[in-house]
Amino acid sequence: MAAPKTFSIRTFGCQMNEHDSERLAGLLVADGLVRAPDDEVADVVVLNTCTIRENADLKLYSALGHLKALKEQRPDMQIAVGGCMAQKDRGAIQQRANWVDVVFGTHNLAAAPLLLRRARSEGPLTEVLDAPDPEANRDMAPALYAVRESPFAAWITIQTGCDNTCAYCIVPSVRGQEISRPMQDVIDEATMLASSGVVELTVLGQNVNSYGRDITKRGPLFADLLRALGEVPGVERIRFTSPHPKDLRPETIAAMAETKAVCPQLHLPLQHGANRVLAAMRRGYSVERYLERLASAREAIFDLAVTTDLIVGFPGETEPEFEELLEAVSVAQFDSAYTFIFSAREGTRAALMTEQFVGEDVIKDRFERLKQVLDRSALLKHEARVGLLEEVLVEGPSRRNPMMLSGRTRQGKLIHFALASDVRAGSLVQVRVRHGAPYHLLGEIESVVRPPRHKVRIPLLSS
């Protein structure tokens, strides 16, 4: 009897892509494949791509160049490219890299195993849909089909696509219009996950705050979903990403404050601190409006940690406008931020603003100045937590120091502490904070609240 074929998946991009890769892994396992330790020995290698940044193209074709050499050594090896760049570039990928066997987009992830089988007899295939097929993808939505990295934490997708028109963003072009999953489907998946030992859920969507508006005029609103997830037995922590500031409603803030399982953590992308730039970005809010909603959230939600996204060098950004960004960031006092240098993506409004592009040296200087302000704010936030007792969900050994454990507080802060013989990944512990650094905390365990709840991984459907 021949050994089963093996597969490897390499993921580029956001949490949505990471979750898609988990689901794709589950589909491949259900199709009879087994995971390989790496690309070097895999019979099937899938690259799940991102296209949000310009260097995504470079990363993809660099990876494909390496895989070409492997395929020359092993001609039966299959290479597939999926995800956002595949959705955008379609047949151009195989024109540029004719050793790629299959290209599939964001709307037909569930078809990947069939396409790989067909390609073995038919030759190279590109299949990219212009819109998702809800019926074709619904069967793969539950995590029952997922091979998850963590047995105690899971992502759960509630919405795909985006109806916003941000000038710099390619996502609506590759993910399509907003489509919300029925609330009961989400609750059923959360219940199944919790029954397998998952205690922390991260809710995913391009704009979770608009969840449900495509189903009925009223919703179900995102606030309703948060409350319903908070009632699922076994779910101890709920996080979500990403909300849009213009759609952050009082009902959502109230649900966060009143639902015990929802963590006091809010990722609220500001993007810029100058109103003219925000208008050019087509963000739909002013700095003043953003800060008002931020203040409302902090007033209502005890011990709230706030993170954000910021872009430096958007076309036309002047020095005074950059100073406005620094001022807004200083006022907001973020716990941390994801900072990006503007990247022109073909097909976006901002890519056409070529005459307004900011020089690389100017951007580099501004980026470093912004980092200094953010690091100062993050350090102050972390130093203020020294002496506090934090509830921590243990993730496992630290990546940098195997003699330390790492975990996340309810605020989502990374904390390291010494190994303990009775503490395993998935344990819930109380840790006293002893030191605060800009990007992490250090502490020591004072007690174990409970051991891991997970016993086995979620089984795959056999029918």
N, C-alpha and C positions, 0 to 999 in steps of 0.2 A: 504493500500500500504506500502510495507516494506521500511524502510529508506535505502538510498544508503550506500554502504560500504565506509569506510574511509581508508585513507592511510597516511603513514609517511615515509619520506626519510631521512636517515642520510648519510652525505657525508664525505668521508675521502679523503685528497689529494689536488690536484692542481686545477687551474681554469678550466682546461678541464673537470675534474670530476664534478665541481660545475655546469658547463654548461650542462653536460650530465644529471645531476639530475634535472635541470630545464626542459629539454626536456622530461625526463621520467615523471615528474609530469604532464606535458601537455598531454602526452599519456594516463596516468591513468585517468585524468579528462575527456578526450575525451571518455574513456571507461566507464564512468558513476560513477567513484569514486569521493569522496570529501576529501579535505585535513583535517587531524585530527590535534589537537593542539600538540600532542606528541605521542611517542611510546606506552604509557601506555594504551591508549584507541583505538588505530588504529586497524582496521581489517587486514590491510596489512602493513607490515614494510619492507622496502627495505634498505639494506646496500650497498651503492655504494662505492666500496673499491679502495684503493691505494696499490701499492706494491713496491714503490720506496725505502722505508726504511725498515729495519729489524723489527722495532717496529710496523709496519703495521699489521703483523700477530697477535701480542699481542693485539692490539686495536680491531681487528675483533673478535677474539675469546672471549675476555672480553665482548664485546657487545652481542655476541651470547649467552654467559652464562646468562646474565641478561634477554635476550628475552626468553630463555628456561623456566625460572620461570613464565614469563607472559603467555606463551603458555600453561603451565600446568594448569593455572587458566582459560584460554580461549582457548580450543582446536581448535575452528574454526579459530583462528587467523592464518594468513599466514606470513611466513618469507622468504624473497628472498635476495640473495647475488649476486650482479653484479659488473662490473668494472674490474680493472686490476688484482686483486688477484683471482677473479673468473676465469678470462682468464688463469691465470698461474696454479692454483691448481685444477680446474675443479672438478671431482668427489671426490677428497680428502676432499672437504669441507663437503659434506654430510656424508662421512665416519666418519669424526671427530665430526660432529654435525648433528646427524640424525633427528633433529627436524626442519631442514631447508627444506622448501618446493620446492624452485626453485633456481637454479644457472644458471646465464646467463653471457656471456662474453662481451668484449668491442665491438665485431663485430655484435652483434644482439640485441642491446638495444631496437630497435623498436618492437621486439618480446615479450618483457616482459609482457604486458597485456594478450596476448594470452597464454603464458606459465602459468601465474597465474590461468587463467580460466581452462586450461587443468588439472593443478595439483589438482584442487578441485575434479575431478572425477577419474583421473588416478593415483594420488599419487605423491610422490616427483619426480621432473624432473631436469636433468642437460642437458643444451643445450649450448655448446660453439663451435663456428665456428672457423676454422683455418684461414679464411680470410673473410673480409667484403663482404657483398652482396650489391653492390651499389644501385641496384634497390629497395631492401627491405628497405634500410635506407634513400633513397633520400627523400621520402615523409615526413620523420620526421626531415629533416635537417633545414627547416625554423623555425624561432622563432614563427611562427604562432601557432605552437604546444607547445610552451613553456609557463610555468607559471613562469614568471620572478619575482625576488625579488625586482627589481627596475623598476619603470615605465619610468625613464629617462636615464638609462644607461643599455647597453646590451652587452653580448659577442656574437661574431659571428665566427664560426669555418670555416676556409678556407682550412684546411688540416688535415688529420689524419695520424698517423704512422710516422716512422722515418727510414731513410736509413743509418744513422751513426752507428758506431760500438764502441762507448765509452766503455772502459773496465769495468766501474763500473755500467753501466746503464741497467736495465731490460726492459725499455720501448719498444725497437724494438720487443722484444719477445711477449709482450702483446698487443701492438697497431698495429703491423704489418708494412709493407712497406708504404712509403709515397704515399698518394693518395690526389691529389688536387681537390677541388670542381671547377667546371667550373666558370669562372669569372662572367658570366652573372647571374648565380644563386646567387653568393655572393652579387652582386650589387642589384639584385631584393629583396633579403632579407633585405639589408641595407635600401633600399627605403621604404619597408613596415614598418620597425622599425621606421624610421624617421617620417613617416606619422602618427604613433601612439603617437609621442611625445618624442621618444628617441633622445637625443642630443649627447650622448657619446657612441662610439663603441670601444670595445676592441677586436682586431683581435687575434684569437687563432690558434696555430699550434705547433707541436713539433719542427719544424724548419722553421719558416715562411719565412726566407730568400731564401729557396729553393722552395718556392711555384711556381707551374707551370712547373717545369722541367720534370715532368712525363706526361704532356699533349703534349708539343712540345719541340723541342730542344732549342728554344729561350725562351719559356715561355708559357703563359703570365707571365712576371716577376713580382716579388713582388712590385717593384717600380711602375709598371703600375697599379697594383691593388690599391696601396695607392693613387695614383693620381685620379683614377676613384672614389674611395670612397669619396675623398675630394670634388667631384663635386655633390654628392647626396644632394639635397636640405634639409635643416634642420639638417644635421650632422655638429656639431660644434667642436667636439673633436674626435680624433682617436688615440688610443694607440695600441700597439701590443706586444705579447710575445709568444714564446721566439725565438730570432734569434740565429744563431750559428756564432761565430766570423769569422770562416773560409769562410763563405758565405756572409759576409757583403760587398756588392758591392758598388762602387761609385754611381751607379744609384739609389740605395736605399737611400743613404745619401742625394743625390740631391733631391729626391722626398720628403724626410722629411723636407728639408730646404725650398722647394718651394711650398709645399702644406699647405695652411693656417690652415686647420683643424687638421693636424698631430701635436700632442703635442711634445714639446721639451724634450722628455723623452726617454731614450734608456736603455733597460735592456740587458747587454752584458756579458754573463757568462764567466768569466776568468777561474774558477775552481782551478788553482794553479799558482804559480809564478816561478817555477823551470822548465826549459825546459826538463830535464830528466823525471820528473814526468808527465808533459804534454804528452810526447811521450809514456810513459807507460799507460797513460789514453787513448791514441789513439785519441787525440783531433784535430790533424791536423793543428796546428799552434804553433808558438813559442811565448814567452813572448814579444819579440821585434816586431813581426808581429802584435800581439794584440795591443800593445801600439801605433803602427803606425796607425792602423785603428781607434783607439780611438781618436787619435790626429786629424785625418782627419775629423771625425764626429764633434768634438768640434769646429774645425775651420770653418766648413760649417754651422753648426746649432746654431743660436744665443741662448744663455742662456740654453744650453743643460744640463739636469740632467742625470747622469749615475749611474745605479745600476748594481749589479753583483751577481753571485753565487760563493761560495768558499767551497772547501772540505779540511778538516784537517784530517791527519792521513791516507792518502792513503798508501797502502802497500809499504814498502821500503822508505817512507819519512824520510830523515835524518834531523838532527838539522840544518846543513848548508842550506839544501833545504828549510826548513821551514823559515829560515832567508831570503832566496830569495823571498819567498811568502810575507813576511812582507815588504820587499823592494819594490816589484811590487805594492802592495796595497798602500804603501805610495806615490809612484810616480803617480799612477792612480788617487788618490784623489776622490774616489767614494762618491756619495751622501748617499748611504746606500748599504747594502749587505745582502744576505741570506747565512748564514754560516751553514755548515753541518759537522758532524763527519762521516767519512767513515763508510758505512754499507755494509757488504758483502751480496750480493744477489745471491742465488743459480741460476746457469745458466749464470752468467757473468764471464768474464775472470779474473776480480779482485778477485773473490771469491776463485779462485784456488791458489792465492798467499799467502797461509796460513803461510808459514815460514817467510814472510816479514811483517806480521801484526804488527802494532805499539802498544805499551802497553797503557792501559787505562789511567794510571796516566800521561804519557807523552802527550797523546792527550788532556787530560783535561787542562794541563798547557798551551799547545800551543793554544788551543781554546780561553782561557781567554786572552792570549797575543794578539791574532789576534783581538779579540773584542775591546780591548783597542785602537788599531790603527784605527780601523774602526769608533769607536765612536768619536774619536778625529777629524777625517776627516769630519764626518757627522755634528758634532757641528760647525766646522769652516764654512762649507757650509751654515748651517742654520743661523748662526750669521751674515754672509755676506748679508743675505736677510732682516735684520732688517731695517725698514724704507721704503722698497719697497711696491708698490701697486700691489697686486696680484689679478688676475681674478680667482674666486673660484666658483666651482659648488657645491652647498650645498647638502650634503648627508642626513642630519637630525640631531637630538640631539646627543650629545656626549654620548658614552656608559658609560663613567665614571662619567660624570657630566651633569645631565639633564638640568641645567641652561645654558649650552653652546651648540652651534651648531658646527658641524664638516663638513668639505668639503675638496676638493682636488684642488690644484692649477694646472695650465697647466703642470707644471713639475711633477705632481703626488704626491706632498708633502701634508701630512696631516696637516691641520691647524684648530685650534679651536678659536671660538670667541663668544661673548655674544649673547644670544637670542634677536631676534628682532620681533616685532609683525607682520610685513609685509613680513617676509622671511620664506618660506617653502622649504621643500626638492625639489630639481629640479630647484630652483632659481639660477640665475647667479648674483654674487655680486662682488664688489670691496672691498678688505680687505687690510688694512695697517698692515704690519707685525710689531709687537712690541717686540717680544721675540723669540729667537731661542734655541731649545733644541735638543739633539741628534736624537730624533725620531719624533719630531713634531714642528710646529710653533704655536705661539699665536698671535692674531691680533684683530682688531676692524673694523667693517663694516663702510665704508665711503659712499657707494651708492649701490643701487639695479640696476643692468643693465637690467634685465627683470625677470618677474615671471616665474613659471614653464610652460612649453609648453604642457606637457602631460595632457590629459583630461580623457581618459579611458584606461584600460589595453587592450592589443591585444586580440581580440575575438578568440575563438577556432573554427576550422572548424567543421561544423555539418554534413558534408557529406564525 
